[in-house]
Amino acid sequence: MNAIEETARLAVDCGYRIHAGLGPGLLESVYETVLALELTRFGLRVDRQVPIPIVYEGIALAEGFRADLLVNKSLIVEVKSVEKLAPVHGKQLLTYLRLAEQPLGLLMNFGCATFREGIKRVVNGHVDFASSRLRVHQDSSPGWD
């Protein structure tokens, strides 16, 4: 298993334990804080609220995009606490992945009754990752399974 897949596996495991321990429906900031703590306990580097600029024709435009978590400088984790994920949530994460030129992201929704309902993978233009429920390539529009 490659490093980013192992990082993603650890993040999903931590998310599951947090959902089981705290239950669904708290504010996103609670889950983000606790998830960052748990990931650092595994020795992973976790940056919170990472600014993501738009770079267009060599000019960086700071438009206020912020990824919830950047894990080991390669995995973006976007935390939600809503009843049901909407397609816009996947587009949000894909935007962050493309602008930050990162290969993989996890969308974790802690608002669902079960954690399994709320976890989605978004892949940015790569085909060498494990099977995803959500696979998005740069030359296509996002699609949900």
Helices and strands as residue ranges (DSSP letters): H 3-22, H 28-41, E 46-56, E 59-71, E 75-80, H 87-100, E 104-109, G 116-118, E 119-123
